[in-house]
């Protein structure tokens, strides 16, 4: 009799591209090991602007279940960011944008945050918050222990806080504007805000309970 071979179930591939060489890449690599997903998660760093990052992501679409890009508003012109996000939407690539920087997402692990701050101010605020929380080393972009000890245990809280903050912005916008925005909501005008929680939700992570 022919021997039967056991077929292993292959999880769908989920690829995350980021142009954040330190914090963003370290965060999602740590997340991959901290919480199980129904997907096989791959994190890739690409040294490119948002449009270049999306173009690289498009090349992975056919071999992946989902492809997302993670980038900051930072100093990129708003019209360039808007154009990149339109291109991503048309290309079926998910976007996790933070304005002005990824640190606003990290702050939301500890408290809901939407104050208007620059990227450098967000770094200082996060450093102060961490020290107040007892992490005396403060904030460092390449500190992997900070990610696993402080942030990831509060992931569900971060998703909730970021979503509440974003929904408030959307509600305020809708009160003023009677028609839905043609090219999506003006995230580039909303500092500080983040949509990283949408990526976290898309990953379908197991509960830690």
VMD Tcl script that draws the C-alpha trace (Angstrom):
set ca {
  {0.00 0.00 0.00}
  {1.20 3.46 -0.77}
  {2.18 5.38 2.33}
  {-0.05 8.35 3.08}
  {1.76 11.62 3.63}
  {0.44 14.01 6.23}
  {-0.34 17.42 4.84}
  {0.36 20.29 7.18}
  {-2.04 23.21 7.17}
  {-0.26 26.31 5.95}
  {-1.35 29.56 7.55}
  {-2.07 32.48 5.26}
  {0.77 34.92 4.79}
  {0.50 38.43 6.27}
  {3.33 40.81 5.34}
  {4.04 44.09 7.14}
  {6.33 46.60 5.45}
  {7.76 49.49 7.44}
  {10.30 52.23 6.82}
  {10.89 52.46 10.57}
  {14.19 50.66 11.01}
  {14.15 50.57 14.81}
  {10.97 50.96 16.85}
  {8.40 49.91 14.27}
  {10.32 46.88 13.04}
  {11.22 45.80 16.58}
  {7.63 46.29 17.74}
  {6.02 44.07 15.13}
  {8.70 41.42 15.34}
  {8.17 41.27 19.11}
  {4.39 41.20 18.62}
  {4.73 38.20 16.31}
  {6.27 36.22 19.16}
  {4.08 37.61 21.93}
  {0.61 36.91 20.54}
  {-0.32 34.14 18.10}
  {-2.09 35.06 14.89}
  {-4.12 33.02 12.43}
  {-1.62 34.33 9.88}
  {2.04 33.64 9.23}
  {3.42 37.14 9.90}
  {6.48 38.54 8.15}
  {7.95 41.96 8.96}
  {10.14 43.70 6.39}
  {12.08 46.96 6.56}
  {12.26 49.01 3.35}
  {14.24 52.24 3.20}
  {11.73 54.25 1.16}
  {9.20 57.06 1.36}
  {5.52 56.11 1.80}
  {4.86 55.75 -1.94}
  {7.98 53.64 -2.41}
  {6.97 51.50 0.56}
  {3.55 50.88 -0.95}
  {5.01 50.04 -4.36}
  {7.22 47.45 -2.69}
  {4.21 46.06 -0.83}
  {2.21 45.70 -4.06}
  {4.79 43.20 -5.31}
  {3.90 40.86 -2.42}
  {0.14 40.98 -2.90}
  {-0.27 37.91 -5.09}
  {1.58 35.63 -2.68}
  {0.01 36.97 0.52}
  {-3.37 37.03 2.21}
  {-2.86 40.61 3.37}
  {-0.14 43.21 2.90}
  {0.14 46.32 5.06}
  {2.51 49.27 5.27}
  {3.44 51.17 8.43}
  {4.78 54.71 8.19}
  {4.67 58.11 9.88}
  {3.42 61.43 8.60}
  {6.69 62.88 9.89}
  {7.99 65.62 7.59}
  {6.46 64.27 4.40}
  {4.16 66.76 2.62}
  {0.49 66.13 3.27}
  {-0.37 65.95 -0.44}
  {2.26 63.23 -0.92}
  {0.85 61.22 2.00}
  {-2.71 61.60 0.70}
  {-1.67 60.48 -2.78}
  {0.17 57.49 -1.31}
  {-2.88 56.46 0.72}
  {-5.14 56.70 -2.33}
  {-2.67 54.54 -4.25}
  {-2.62 52.01 -1.38}
  {-6.42 51.84 -1.25}
  {-6.65 51.26 -5.01}
  {-3.92 48.61 -4.75}
  {-5.63 46.82 -1.82}
  {-2.72 47.50 0.52}
  {-3.51 48.30 4.15}
  {-2.07 51.46 5.70}
  {-1.17 52.02 9.35}
  {-0.35 55.73 9.56}
  {0.79 57.65 12.62}
  {0.75 61.45 12.71}
  {3.22 62.74 13.48}
  {5.14 59.65 14.63}
  {4.78 56.03 15.77}
  {5.27 57.19 19.33}
  {1.64 58.38 19.47}
  {0.63 54.71 19.05}
  {2.98 53.74 21.88}
  {1.55 56.42 24.18}
  {-1.91 54.95 23.62}
  {-0.77 51.75 25.33}
  {-0.78 53.75 28.55}
  {-3.43 56.40 27.97}
  {-5.70 57.80 25.28}
  {-3.82 60.58 23.57}
  {-4.72 63.15 20.91}
  {-2.93 66.37 21.85}
  {-1.36 68.34 19.02}
  {2.37 67.57 19.24}
  {5.38 67.37 16.95}
  {7.37 64.16 16.55}
  {10.13 65.41 18.85}
  {7.59 66.45 21.49}
  {6.00 63.00 21.36}
  {9.37 61.41 22.14}
  {9.79 63.62 25.20}
  {6.24 62.96 26.40}
  {6.62 59.19 25.97}
  {9.92 59.26 27.86}
  {8.24 61.06 30.76}
  {5.25 58.70 30.76}
  {7.47 55.62 30.84}
  {9.43 56.94 33.80}
  {6.20 57.77 35.63}
  {5.09 54.18 35.00}
  {8.26 52.88 36.66}
  {10.30 52.13 33.53}
  {13.22 54.26 34.63}
  {15.29 53.65 31.51}
  {12.87 55.91 29.68}
  {12.27 55.83 25.96}
  {14.78 54.51 23.46}
  {13.94 53.57 19.88}
  {16.06 50.40 19.93}
  {15.00 49.12 23.37}
  {13.33 45.74 22.72}
  {12.80 45.10 26.45}
  {10.65 48.21 26.64}
  {8.37 46.79 23.95}
  {7.86 43.40 25.58}
  {7.75 44.59 29.20}
  {5.71 47.79 28.93}
  {3.79 48.00 25.68}
  {2.73 44.54 24.51}
  {1.04 43.57 27.81}
  {-1.21 46.61 27.22}
  {-1.95 45.92 23.56}
  {-5.72 45.62 23.98}
  {-5.78 48.91 25.87}
  {-3.80 50.55 23.06}
  {-6.26 49.34 20.43}
  {-9.17 50.69 22.47}
  {-7.54 54.05 23.20}
  {-6.40 54.64 19.62}
  {-9.84 53.75 18.26}
  {-11.63 56.05 20.72}
  {-9.30 58.92 19.84}
  {-9.73 58.38 16.10}
  {-13.52 58.08 16.32}
  {-13.66 61.41 18.16}
  {-11.75 63.03 15.30}
  {-14.07 61.47 12.73}
  {-17.17 62.59 14.65}
  {-15.87 66.15 14.87}
  {-15.13 66.14 11.13}
  {-18.58 64.78 10.28}
  {-20.26 67.53 12.30}
  {-18.69 70.16 10.07}
  {-18.75 68.36 6.71}
  {-22.03 67.08 5.30}
  {-20.47 64.81 2.68}
  {-18.07 61.91 3.14}
  {-14.49 62.82 2.19}
  {-13.68 61.94 -1.40}
  {-10.20 60.61 -0.67}
  {-10.61 59.45 2.92}
  {-10.44 61.37 6.16}
  {-7.70 64.05 6.49}
  {-5.38 62.09 8.76}
  {-2.53 64.40 7.85}
  {-4.39 67.26 9.56}
  {-5.05 65.25 12.72}
  {-2.03 65.44 14.97}
  {-1.73 63.34 17.06}
  {-3.58 60.32 15.69}
  {-2.82 56.81 14.54}
  {-4.47 53.98 12.62}
  {-2.06 51.26 13.77}
  {-4.90 49.68 15.75}
  {-6.57 48.79 12.45}
  {-3.52 46.72 11.53}
  {-3.56 45.03 14.94}
  {-7.22 44.10 14.46}
  {-6.49 42.75 10.97}
  {-3.86 40.38 12.39}
  {-6.57 38.37 14.24}
  {-4.41 37.80 17.30}
  {-5.27 35.28 20.00}
  {-6.26 36.57 23.41}
  {-3.68 36.45 26.24}
  {-6.39 35.66 28.80}
}
mol new
graphics top color blue
foreach p $ca { graphics top sphere $p radius 0.5 }
foreach p [lrange $ca 0 end-1] q [lrange $ca 1 end] { graphics top cylinder $p $q radius 0.2 }
display resetview
